[in-house]
């Protein structure tokens, strides 16, 4: 991702601008790409610097398909892991863009969605307290797209 990360992300943008024309299964594959990108240290920052991609992730959180919601929460969990450098900035950005608020609405959703939303939002409410964040245990969700 270091040398071609931005180009890889640019290829996702045309797909994401017309999500409605893609099936849920195809949208899920896009989210699998997001999840895989969100596991890399450098790639996390490349992903979060793109507001258009972060807004797309936010749209997936409010999707009617619970599988897409689960995949989106998994991606967010990877982005906000507290042991990674830059996590505070990523957490704050997601919080400012409304991801935390949307995760909170999912806590009352179907149990499998609510559990993932709970894992993802566990770090975000204290994102302004760096010392606390750095002591949080690593959240290791099951990858949906494995």
Chimera marker file (.cmm) of the C-alpha trace (Angstrom):
<marker_set name="trace">
<marker id="1" x="0.000" y="0.000" z="0.000" r="1" g="1" b="0" radius="0.5"/>
<marker id="2" x="2.943" y="2.304" z="0.502" r="1" g="1" b="0" radius="0.5"/>
<marker id="3" x="3.729" y="2.670" z="-3.179" r="1" g="1" b="0" radius="0.5"/>
<marker id="4" x="0.317" y="2.167" z="-4.821" r="1" g="1" b="0" radius="0.5"/>
<marker id="5" x="-2.194" y="2.671" z="-2.019" r="1" g="1" b="0" radius="0.5"/>
<marker id="6" x="-3.710" y="5.866" z="-3.352" r="1" g="1" b="0" radius="0.5"/>
<marker id="7" x="-4.195" y="4.319" z="-6.791" r="1" g="1" b="0" radius="0.5"/>
<marker id="8" x="-5.911" y="1.279" z="-5.280" r="1" g="1" b="0" radius="0.5"/>
<marker id="9" x="-8.296" y="3.505" z="-3.353" r="1" g="1" b="0" radius="0.5"/>
<marker id="10" x="-9.025" y="5.580" z="-6.473" r="1" g="1" b="0" radius="0.5"/>
<marker id="11" x="-10.312" y="2.441" z="-8.196" r="1" g="1" b="0" radius="0.5"/>
<marker id="12" x="-12.973" y="2.071" z="-5.503" r="1" g="1" b="0" radius="0.5"/>
<marker id="13" x="-14.415" y="5.551" z="-5.965" r="1" g="1" b="0" radius="0.5"/>
<marker id="14" x="-16.323" y="4.882" z="-9.246" r="1" g="1" b="0" radius="0.5"/>
<marker id="15" x="-17.901" y="1.806" z="-7.684" r="1" g="1" b="0" radius="0.5"/>
<marker id="16" x="-18.854" y="3.673" z="-4.542" r="1" g="1" b="0" radius="0.5"/>
<marker id="17" x="-20.482" y="6.600" z="-6.308" r="1" g="1" b="0" radius="0.5"/>
<marker id="18" x="-23.219" y="4.338" z="-7.733" r="1" g="1" b="0" radius="0.5"/>
<marker id="19" x="-23.672" y="1.770" z="-4.987" r="1" g="1" b="0" radius="0.5"/>
<marker id="20" x="-27.383" y="1.454" z="-5.709" r="1" g="1" b="0" radius="0.5"/>
<marker id="21" x="-26.707" y="-0.197" z="-9.065" r="1" g="1" b="0" radius="0.5"/>
<marker id="22" x="-24.652" y="-2.971" z="-7.439" r="1" g="1" b="0" radius="0.5"/>
<marker id="23" x="-26.149" y="-6.022" z="-5.743" r="1" g="1" b="0" radius="0.5"/>
<marker id="24" x="-25.737" y="-6.536" z="-2.005" r="1" g="1" b="0" radius="0.5"/>
<marker id="25" x="-23.227" y="-9.297" z="-2.740" r="1" g="1" b="0" radius="0.5"/>
<marker id="26" x="-21.136" y="-6.946" z="-4.887" r="1" g="1" b="0" radius="0.5"/>
<marker id="27" x="-21.336" y="-4.238" z="-2.234" r="1" g="1" b="0" radius="0.5"/>
<marker id="28" x="-20.172" y="-6.789" z="0.313" r="1" g="1" b="0" radius="0.5"/>
<marker id="29" x="-17.098" y="-7.474" z="-1.819" r="1" g="1" b="0" radius="0.5"/>
<marker id="30" x="-16.297" y="-3.754" z="-1.821" r="1" g="1" b="0" radius="0.5"/>
<marker id="31" x="-16.532" y="-3.834" z="1.959" r="1" g="1" b="0" radius="0.5"/>
<marker id="32" x="-14.173" y="-6.813" z="2.031" r="1" g="1" b="0" radius="0.5"/>
<marker id="33" x="-11.647" y="-4.653" z="0.197" r="1" g="1" b="0" radius="0.5"/>
<marker id="34" x="-12.219" y="-1.938" z="2.821" r="1" g="1" b="0" radius="0.5"/>
<marker id="35" x="-11.671" y="-4.455" z="5.633" r="1" g="1" b="0" radius="0.5"/>
<marker id="36" x="-8.446" y="-5.734" z="4.117" r="1" g="1" b="0" radius="0.5"/>
<marker id="37" x="-7.150" y="-2.215" z="3.554" r="1" g="1" b="0" radius="0.5"/>
<marker id="38" x="-8.075" y="-1.251" z="7.113" r="1" g="1" b="0" radius="0.5"/>
<marker id="39" x="-5.788" y="-3.946" z="8.534" r="1" g="1" b="0" radius="0.5"/>
<marker id="40" x="-2.595" y="-2.287" z="7.270" r="1" g="1" b="0" radius="0.5"/>
<marker id="41" x="-0.889" y="0.401" z="9.334" r="1" g="1" b="0" radius="0.5"/>
<marker id="42" x="-0.153" y="2.813" z="6.470" r="1" g="1" b="0" radius="0.5"/>
<marker id="43" x="-3.312" y="1.905" z="4.582" r="1" g="1" b="0" radius="0.5"/>
<marker id="44" x="-5.524" y="2.933" z="7.516" r="1" g="1" b="0" radius="0.5"/>
<marker id="45" x="-4.354" y="6.502" z="7.173" r="1" g="1" b="0" radius="0.5"/>
<marker id="46" x="-4.753" y="6.424" z="3.388" r="1" g="1" b="0" radius="0.5"/>
<marker id="47" x="-8.303" y="5.184" z="3.804" r="1" g="1" b="0" radius="0.5"/>
<marker id="48" x="-9.319" y="7.681" z="6.465" r="1" g="1" b="0" radius="0.5"/>
<marker id="49" x="-7.852" y="10.657" z="4.611" r="1" g="1" b="0" radius="0.5"/>
<marker id="50" x="-10.467" y="10.075" z="1.891" r="1" g="1" b="0" radius="0.5"/>
<marker id="51" x="-13.697" y="11.679" z="3.117" r="1" g="1" b="0" radius="0.5"/>
<marker id="52" x="-15.623" y="10.176" z="0.200" r="1" g="1" b="0" radius="0.5"/>
<marker id="53" x="-14.628" y="6.669" z="1.269" r="1" g="1" b="0" radius="0.5"/>
<marker id="54" x="-15.396" y="7.371" z="4.915" r="1" g="1" b="0" radius="0.5"/>
<marker id="55" x="-18.838" y="8.694" z="3.971" r="1" g="1" b="0" radius="0.5"/>
<marker id="56" x="-19.432" y="5.534" z="1.984" r="1" g="1" b="0" radius="0.5"/>
<marker id="57" x="-18.530" y="3.478" z="5.026" r="1" g="1" b="0" radius="0.5"/>
<marker id="58" x="-21.025" y="5.549" z="7.011" r="1" g="1" b="0" radius="0.5"/>
<marker id="59" x="-23.728" y="4.749" z="4.424" r="1" g="1" b="0" radius="0.5"/>
<marker id="60" x="-23.008" y="1.050" z="4.827" r="1" g="1" b="0" radius="0.5"/>
<marker id="61" x="-23.672" y="1.351" z="8.560" r="1" g="1" b="0" radius="0.5"/>
<marker id="62" x="-27.228" y="2.452" z="7.794" r="1" g="1" b="0" radius="0.5"/>
<marker id="63" x="-27.807" y="-0.105" z="5.028" r="1" g="1" b="0" radius="0.5"/>
<marker id="64" x="-30.860" y="-2.346" z="5.365" r="1" g="1" b="0" radius="0.5"/>
<marker id="65" x="-28.762" y="-5.487" z="4.832" r="1" g="1" b="0" radius="0.5"/>
<marker id="66" x="-27.371" y="-6.615" z="8.191" r="1" g="1" b="0" radius="0.5"/>
<marker id="67" x="-24.441" y="-8.423" z="6.532" r="1" g="1" b="0" radius="0.5"/>
<marker id="68" x="-23.271" y="-5.109" z="5.082" r="1" g="1" b="0" radius="0.5"/>
<marker id="69" x="-23.690" y="-3.442" z="8.470" r="1" g="1" b="0" radius="0.5"/>
<marker id="70" x="-21.571" y="-6.163" z="10.078" r="1" g="1" b="0" radius="0.5"/>
<marker id="71" x="-18.859" y="-5.769" z="7.446" r="1" g="1" b="0" radius="0.5"/>
<marker id="72" x="-18.853" y="-1.978" z="7.919" r="1" g="1" b="0" radius="0.5"/>
<marker id="73" x="-18.513" y="-2.294" z="11.698" r="1" g="1" b="0" radius="0.5"/>
<marker id="74" x="-15.641" y="-4.755" z="11.210" r="1" g="1" b="0" radius="0.5"/>
<marker id="75" x="-13.867" y="-2.212" z="9.034" r="1" g="1" b="0" radius="0.5"/>
<marker id="76" x="-14.350" y="0.503" z="11.650" r="1" g="1" b="0" radius="0.5"/>
<marker id="77" x="-13.001" y="-1.786" z="14.368" r="1" g="1" b="0" radius="0.5"/>
<marker id="78" x="-9.821" y="-2.274" z="12.333" r="1" g="1" b="0" radius="0.5"/>
<marker id="79" x="-9.483" y="1.471" z="11.769" r="1" g="1" b="0" radius="0.5"/>
<marker id="80" x="-9.734" y="2.399" z="15.455" r="1" g="1" b="0" radius="0.5"/>
<marker id="81" x="-7.491" y="-0.251" z="17.027" r="1" g="1" b="0" radius="0.5"/>
<marker id="82" x="-5.742" y="1.428" z="19.898" r="1" g="1" b="0" radius="0.5"/>
<marker id="83" x="-2.332" y="-0.166" z="19.504" r="1" g="1" b="0" radius="0.5"/>
<marker id="84" x="-1.749" y="1.393" z="16.085" r="1" g="1" b="0" radius="0.5"/>
<marker id="85" x="-0.043" y="4.735" z="15.584" r="1" g="1" b="0" radius="0.5"/>
<marker id="86" x="-2.428" y="7.403" z="14.387" r="1" g="1" b="0" radius="0.5"/>
<marker id="87" x="-5.398" y="5.733" z="16.061" r="1" g="1" b="0" radius="0.5"/>
<marker id="88" x="-6.376" y="8.877" z="17.952" r="1" g="1" b="0" radius="0.5"/>
<marker id="89" x="-6.636" y="10.899" z="14.750" r="1" g="1" b="0" radius="0.5"/>
<marker id="90" x="-8.644" y="8.165" z="13.020" r="1" g="1" b="0" radius="0.5"/>
<marker id="91" x="-10.945" y="7.802" z="16.024" r="1" g="1" b="0" radius="0.5"/>
<marker id="92" x="-11.565" y="11.538" z="16.178" r="1" g="1" b="0" radius="0.5"/>
<marker id="93" x="-12.249" y="11.749" z="12.450" r="1" g="1" b="0" radius="0.5"/>
<marker id="94" x="-14.759" y="8.902" z="12.538" r="1" g="1" b="0" radius="0.5"/>
<marker id="95" x="-16.406" y="10.445" z="15.568" r="1" g="1" b="0" radius="0.5"/>
<marker id="96" x="-16.634" y="13.869" z="13.868" r="1" g="1" b="0" radius="0.5"/>
<marker id="97" x="-18.029" y="12.389" z="10.654" r="1" g="1" b="0" radius="0.5"/>
<marker id="98" x="-20.871" y="10.649" z="12.508" r="1" g="1" b="0" radius="0.5"/>
<marker id="99" x="-19.689" y="7.057" z="12.541" r="1" g="1" b="0" radius="0.5"/>
<marker id="100" x="-19.938" y="6.793" z="16.319" r="1" g="1" b="0" radius="0.5"/>
<marker id="101" x="-23.467" y="8.175" z="16.306" r="1" g="1" b="0" radius="0.5"/>
<marker id="102" x="-24.499" y="5.662" z="13.653" r="1" g="1" b="0" radius="0.5"/>
<marker id="103" x="-22.849" y="2.822" z="15.591" r="1" g="1" b="0" radius="0.5"/>
<marker id="104" x="-24.914" y="3.816" z="18.616" r="1" g="1" b="0" radius="0.5"/>
<marker id="105" x="-28.120" y="3.412" z="16.592" r="1" g="1" b="0" radius="0.5"/>
<marker id="106" x="-27.038" y="-0.126" z="15.682" r="1" g="1" b="0" radius="0.5"/>
<marker id="107" x="-26.833" y="-1.192" z="19.329" r="1" g="1" b="0" radius="0.5"/>
<marker id="108" x="-30.562" y="-1.886" z="19.183" r="1" g="1" b="0" radius="0.5"/>
<marker id="109" x="-30.333" y="-3.820" z="15.918" r="1" g="1" b="0" radius="0.5"/>
<marker id="110" x="-30.286" y="-7.586" z="15.377" r="1" g="1" b="0" radius="0.5"/>
<marker id="111" x="-27.955" y="-9.281" z="17.902" r="1" g="1" b="0" radius="0.5"/>
<marker id="112" x="-25.155" y="-10.042" z="15.438" r="1" g="1" b="0" radius="0.5"/>
<marker id="113" x="-25.131" y="-6.421" z="14.235" r="1" g="1" b="0" radius="0.5"/>
<marker id="114" x="-25.434" y="-5.015" z="17.757" r="1" g="1" b="0" radius="0.5"/>
<marker id="115" x="-22.461" y="-7.087" z="18.960" r="1" g="1" b="0" radius="0.5"/>
<marker id="116" x="-20.223" y="-5.783" z="16.181" r="1" g="1" b="0" radius="0.5"/>
<marker id="117" x="-21.425" y="-2.216" z="16.714" r="1" g="1" b="0" radius="0.5"/>
<marker id="118" x="-20.651" y="-2.537" z="20.415" r="1" g="1" b="0" radius="0.5"/>
<marker id="119" x="-17.092" y="-3.719" z="19.652" r="1" g="1" b="0" radius="0.5"/>
<marker id="120" x="-16.522" y="-0.894" z="17.179" r="1" g="1" b="0" radius="0.5"/>
<marker id="121" x="-17.948" y="1.862" z="19.333" r="1" g="1" b="0" radius="0.5"/>
<marker id="122" x="-16.164" y="0.735" z="22.505" r="1" g="1" b="0" radius="0.5"/>
<marker id="123" x="-13.093" y="2.818" z="21.682" r="1" g="1" b="0" radius="0.5"/>
<marker id="124" x="-14.692" y="5.855" z="20.071" r="1" g="1" b="0" radius="0.5"/>
<marker id="125" x="-16.399" y="7.518" z="23.067" r="1" g="1" b="0" radius="0.5"/>
<marker id="126" x="-13.072" y="8.073" z="24.818" r="1" g="1" b="0" radius="0.5"/>
<marker id="127" x="-11.138" y="9.052" z="21.726" r="1" g="1" b="0" radius="0.5"/>
<marker id="128" x="-10.088" y="12.347" z="23.292" r="1" g="1" b="0" radius="0.5"/>
<marker id="129" x="-8.323" y="10.600" z="26.187" r="1" g="1" b="0" radius="0.5"/>
<marker id="130" x="-5.121" y="9.350" z="24.597" r="1" g="1" b="0" radius="0.5"/>
<marker id="131" x="-3.708" y="7.719" z="27.732" r="1" g="1" b="0" radius="0.5"/>
<marker id="132" x="-6.849" y="5.637" z="28.223" r="1" g="1" b="0" radius="0.5"/>
<marker id="133" x="-6.971" y="4.625" z="24.574" r="1" g="1" b="0" radius="0.5"/>
<marker id="134" x="-3.426" y="3.339" z="24.639" r="1" g="1" b="0" radius="0.5"/>
<marker id="135" x="-4.283" y="0.988" z="27.535" r="1" g="1" b="0" radius="0.5"/>
<marker id="136" x="-7.381" y="-0.544" z="25.931" r="1" g="1" b="0" radius="0.5"/>
<marker id="137" x="-7.153" y="-4.198" z="24.964" r="1" g="1" b="0" radius="0.5"/>
<marker id="138" x="-7.057" y="-4.973" z="21.285" r="1" g="1" b="0" radius="0.5"/>
<marker id="139" x="-10.457" y="-5.753" z="19.838" r="1" g="1" b="0" radius="0.5"/>
<marker id="140" x="-10.079" y="-8.680" z="17.482" r="1" g="1" b="0" radius="0.5"/>
<marker id="141" x="-13.330" y="-9.178" z="15.537" r="1" g="1" b="0" radius="0.5"/>
<marker id="142" x="-13.932" y="-12.148" z="13.343" r="1" g="1" b="0" radius="0.5"/>
<marker id="143" x="-13.410" y="-11.140" z="9.745" r="1" g="1" b="0" radius="0.5"/>
<marker id="144" x="-16.664" y="-11.458" z="7.866" r="1" g="1" b="0" radius="0.5"/>
<marker id="145" x="-15.048" y="-11.771" z="4.473" r="1" g="1" b="0" radius="0.5"/>
<marker id="146" x="-12.469" y="-14.440" z="5.227" r="1" g="1" b="0" radius="0.5"/>
<link id1="1" id2="2" r="1" g="1" b="0" radius="0.2"/>
<link id1="2" id2="3" r="1" g="1" b="0" radius="0.2"/>
<link id1="3" id2="4" r="1" g="1" b="0" radius="0.2"/>
<link id1="4" id2="5" r="1" g="1" b="0" radius="0.2"/>
<link id1="5" id2="6" r="1" g="1" b="0" radius="0.2"/>
<link id1="6" id2="7" r="1" g="1" b="0" radius="0.2"/>
<link id1="7" id2="8" r="1" g="1" b="0" radius="0.2"/>
<link id1="8" id2="9" r="1" g="1" b="0" radius="0.2"/>
<link id1="9" id2="10" r="1" g="1" b="0" radius="0.2"/>
<link id1="10" id2="11" r="1" g="1" b="0" radius="0.2"/>
<link id1="11" id2="12" r="1" g="1" b="0" radius="0.2"/>
<link id1="12" id2="13" r="1" g="1" b="0" radius="0.2"/>
<link id1="13" id2="14" r="1" g="1" b="0" radius="0.2"/>
<link id1="14" id2="15" r="1" g="1" b="0" radius="0.2"/>
<link id1="15" id2="16" r="1" g="1" b="0" radius="0.2"/>
<link id1="16" id2="17" r="1" g="1" b="0" radius="0.2"/>
<link id1="17" id2="18" r="1" g="1" b="0" radius="0.2"/>
<link id1="18" id2="19" r="1" g="1" b="0" radius="0.2"/>
<link id1="19" id2="20" r="1" g="1" b="0" radius="0.2"/>
<link id1="20" id2="21" r="1" g="1" b="0" radius="0.2"/>
<link id1="21" id2="22" r="1" g="1" b="0" radius="0.2"/>
<link id1="22" id2="23" r="1" g="1" b="0" radius="0.2"/>
<link id1="23" id2="24" r="1" g="1" b="0" radius="0.2"/>
<link id1="24" id2="25" r="1" g="1" b="0" radius="0.2"/>
<link id1="25" id2="26" r="1" g="1" b="0" radius="0.2"/>
<link id1="26" id2="27" r="1" g="1" b="0" radius="0.2"/>
<link id1="27" id2="28" r="1" g="1" b="0" radius="0.2"/>
<link id1="28" id2="29" r="1" g="1" b="0" radius="0.2"/>
<link id1="29" id2="30" r="1" g="1" b="0" radius="0.2"/>
<link id1="30" id2="31" r="1" g="1" b="0" radius="0.2"/>
<link id1="31" id2="32" r="1" g="1" b="0" radius="0.2"/>
<link id1="32" id2="33" r="1" g="1" b="0" radius="0.2"/>
<link id1="33" id2="34" r="1" g="1" b="0" radius="0.2"/>
<link id1="34" id2="35" r="1" g="1" b="0" radius="0.2"/>
<link id1="35" id2="36" r="1" g="1" b="0" radius="0.2"/>
<link id1="36" id2="37" r="1" g="1" b="0" radius="0.2"/>
<link id1="37" id2="38" r="1" g="1" b="0" radius="0.2"/>
<link id1="38" id2="39" r="1" g="1" b="0" radius="0.2"/>
<link id1="39" id2="40" r="1" g="1" b="0" radius="0.2"/>
<link id1="40" id2="41" r="1" g="1" b="0" radius="0.2"/>
<link id1="41" id2="42" r="1" g="1" b="0" radius="0.2"/>
<link id1="42" id2="43" r="1" g="1" b="0" radius="0.2"/>
<link id1="43" id2="44" r="1" g="1" b="0" radius="0.2"/>
<link id1="44" id2="45" r="1" g="1" b="0" radius="0.2"/>
<link id1="45" id2="46" r="1" g="1" b="0" radius="0.2"/>
<link id1="46" id2="47" r="1" g="1" b="0" radius="0.2"/>
<link id1="47" id2="48" r="1" g="1" b="0" radius="0.2"/>
<link id1="48" id2="49" r="1" g="1" b="0" radius="0.2"/>
<link id1="49" id2="50" r="1" g="1" b="0" radius="0.2"/>
<link id1="50" id2="51" r="1" g="1" b="0" radius="0.2"/>
<link id1="51" id2="52" r="1" g="1" b="0" radius="0.2"/>
<link id1="52" id2="53" r="1" g="1" b="0" radius="0.2"/>
<link id1="53" id2="54" r="1" g="1" b="0" radius="0.2"/>
<link id1="54" id2="55" r="1" g="1" b="0" radius="0.2"/>
<link id1="55" id2="56" r="1" g="1" b="0" radius="0.2"/>
<link id1="56" id2="57" r="1" g="1" b="0" radius="0.2"/>
<link id1="57" id2="58" r="1" g="1" b="0" radius="0.2"/>
<link id1="58" id2="59" r="1" g="1" b="0" radius="0.2"/>
<link id1="59" id2="60" r="1" g="1" b="0" radius="0.2"/>
<link id1="60" id2="61" r="1" g="1" b="0" radius="0.2"/>
<link id1="61" id2="62" r="1" g="1" b="0" radius="0.2"/>
<link id1="62" id2="63" r="1" g="1" b="0" radius="0.2"/>
<link id1="63" id2="64" r="1" g="1" b="0" radius="0.2"/>
<link id1="64" id2="65" r="1" g="1" b="0" radius="0.2"/>
<link id1="65" id2="66" r="1" g="1" b="0" radius="0.2"/>
<link id1="66" id2="67" r="1" g="1" b="0" radius="0.2"/>
<link id1="67" id2="68" r="1" g="1" b="0" radius="0.2"/>
<link id1="68" id2="69" r="1" g="1" b="0" radius="0.2"/>
<link id1="69" id2="70" r="1" g="1" b="0" radius="0.2"/>
<link id1="70" id2="71" r="1" g="1" b="0" radius="0.2"/>
<link id1="71" id2="72" r="1" g="1" b="0" radius="0.2"/>
<link id1="72" id2="73" r="1" g="1" b="0" radius="0.2"/>
<link id1="73" id2="74" r="1" g="1" b="0" radius="0.2"/>
<link id1="74" id2="75" r="1" g="1" b="0" radius="0.2"/>
<link id1="75" id2="76" r="1" g="1" b="0" radius="0.2"/>
<link id1="76" id2="77" r="1" g="1" b="0" radius="0.2"/>
<link id1="77" id2="78" r="1" g="1" b="0" radius="0.2"/>
<link id1="78" id2="79" r="1" g="1" b="0" radius="0.2"/>
<link id1="79" id2="80" r="1" g="1" b="0" radius="0.2"/>
<link id1="80" id2="81" r="1" g="1" b="0" radius="0.2"/>
<link id1="81" id2="82" r="1" g="1" b="0" radius="0.2"/>
<link id1="82" id2="83" r="1" g="1" b="0" radius="0.2"/>
<link id1="83" id2="84" r="1" g="1" b="0" radius="0.2"/>
<link id1="84" id2="85" r="1" g="1" b="0" radius="0.2"/>
<link id1="85" id2="86" r="1" g="1" b="0" radius="0.2"/>
<link id1="86" id2="87" r="1" g="1" b="0" radius="0.2"/>
<link id1="87" id2="88" r="1" g="1" b="0" radius="0.2"/>
<link id1="88" id2="89" r="1" g="1" b="0" radius="0.2"/>
<link id1="89" id2="90" r="1" g="1" b="0" radius="0.2"/>
<link id1="90" id2="91" r="1" g="1" b="0" radius="0.2"/>
<link id1="91" id2="92" r="1" g="1" b="0" radius="0.2"/>
<link id1="92" id2="93" r="1" g="1" b="0" radius="0.2"/>
<link id1="93" id2="94" r="1" g="1" b="0" radius="0.2"/>
<link id1="94" id2="95" r="1" g="1" b="0" radius="0.2"/>
<link id1="95" id2="96" r="1" g="1" b="0" radius="0.2"/>
<link id1="96" id2="97" r="1" g="1" b="0" radius="0.2"/>
<link id1="97" id2="98" r="1" g="1" b="0" radius="0.2"/>
<link id1="98" id2="99" r="1" g="1" b="0" radius="0.2"/>
<link id1="99" id2="100" r="1" g="1" b="0" radius="0.2"/>
<link id1="100" id2="101" r="1" g="1" b="0" radius="0.2"/>
<link id1="101" id2="102" r="1" g="1" b="0" radius="0.2"/>
<link id1="102" id2="103" r="1" g="1" b="0" radius="0.2"/>
<link id1="103" id2="104" r="1" g="1" b="0" radius="0.2"/>
<link id1="104" id2="105" r="1" g="1" b="0" radius="0.2"/>
<link id1="105" id2="106" r="1" g="1" b="0" radius="0.2"/>
<link id1="106" id2="107" r="1" g="1" b="0" radius="0.2"/>
<link id1="107" id2="108" r="1" g="1" b="0" radius="0.2"/>
<link id1="108" id2="109" r="1" g="1" b="0" radius="0.2"/>
<link id1="109" id2="110" r="1" g="1" b="0" radius="0.2"/>
<link id1="110" id2="111" r="1" g="1" b="0" radius="0.2"/>
<link id1="111" id2="112" r="1" g="1" b="0" radius="0.2"/>
<link id1="112" id2="113" r="1" g="1" b="0" radius="0.2"/>
<link id1="113" id2="114" r="1" g="1" b="0" radius="0.2"/>
<link id1="114" id2="115" r="1" g="1" b="0" radius="0.2"/>
<link id1="115" id2="116" r="1" g="1" b="0" radius="0.2"/>
<link id1="116" id2="117" r="1" g="1" b="0" radius="0.2"/>
<link id1="117" id2="118" r="1" g="1" b="0" radius="0.2"/>
<link id1="118" id2="119" r="1" g="1" b="0" radius="0.2"/>
<link id1="119" id2="120" r="1" g="1" b="0" radius="0.2"/>
<link id1="120" id2="121" r="1" g="1" b="0" radius="0.2"/>
<link id1="121" id2="122" r="1" g="1" b="0" radius="0.2"/>
<link id1="122" id2="123" r="1" g="1" b="0" radius="0.2"/>
<link id1="123" id2="124" r="1" g="1" b="0" radius="0.2"/>
<link id1="124" id2="125" r="1" g="1" b="0" radius="0.2"/>
<link id1="125" id2="126" r="1" g="1" b="0" radius="0.2"/>
<link id1="126" id2="127" r="1" g="1" b="0" radius="0.2"/>
<link id1="127" id2="128" r="1" g="1" b="0" radius="0.2"/>
<link id1="128" id2="129" r="1" g="1" b="0" radius="0.2"/>
<link id1="129" id2="130" r="1" g="1" b="0" radius="0.2"/>
<link id1="130" id2="131" r="1" g="1" b="0" radius="0.2"/>
<link id1="131" id2="132" r="1" g="1" b="0" radius="0.2"/>
<link id1="132" id2="133" r="1" g="1" b="0" radius="0.2"/>
<link id1="133" id2="134" r="1" g="1" b="0" radius="0.2"/>
<link id1="134" id2="135" r="1" g="1" b="0" radius="0.2"/>
<link id1="135" id2="136" r="1" g="1" b="0" radius="0.2"/>
<link id1="136" id2="137" r="1" g="1" b="0" radius="0.2"/>
<link id1="137" id2="138" r="1" g="1" b="0" radius="0.2"/>
<link id1="138" id2="139" r="1" g="1" b="0" radius="0.2"/>
<link id1="139" id2="140" r="1" g="1" b="0" radius="0.2"/>
<link id1="140" id2="141" r="1" g="1" b="0" radius="0.2"/>
<link id1="141" id2="142" r="1" g="1" b="0" radius="0.2"/>
<link id1="142" id2="143" r="1" g="1" b="0" radius="0.2"/>
<link id1="143" id2="144" r="1" g="1" b="0" radius="0.2"/>
<link id1="144" id2="145" r="1" g="1" b="0" radius="0.2"/>
<link id1="145" id2="146" r="1" g="1" b="0" radius="0.2"/>
</marker_set>
